[in-house]
């Protein structure tokens, strides 16, 4: 039995849909698509199977081809209480050092994640 993912992200101040998400929970390796309000694909998120750190790849538009890879993200460690992601831009193929980090915030703001820029 398939479990489709189909939800939208709305601007509550203007009462309009900003992005929508479509995919299939049991077929995440095929990709989950984020589309704009007109239904045009913006990015495709694809979960890599058999990885220790829950790696995701993000591609341009409706593609899952390597030439359209924008970035990949993975958990910083296998066991986490709060989410911490290491993000690698597409041209960082060695992935020795992440390009930036995303951490779950401990504040009670409406935005639960914060971006940490790494020193150059």
HELIX and SHEET records of a PDB file:
HELIX    1   1 UNK A   25  UNK A   30  5                                   6    
HELIX    2   2 UNK A   66  UNK A   68  5                                   3    
SHEET    1   A 9 UNK A   4  UNK A  11  0                                        
SHEET    2   A 9 UNK A  16  UNK A  24 -1                                        
SHEET    3   A 9 UNK A  32  UNK A  36 -1                                        
SHEET    4   A 9 UNK A  41  UNK A  47 -1                                        
SHEET    5   A 9 UNK A  56  UNK A  60 -1                                        
SHEET    6   A 9 UNK A  69  UNK A  75 -1                                        
SHEET    7   A 9 UNK A  84  UNK A  89 -1                                        
SHEET    8   A 9 UNK A 100  UNK A 104 -1                                        
SHEET    9   A 9 UNK A 113  UNK A 117 -1                                        
END                                                                             
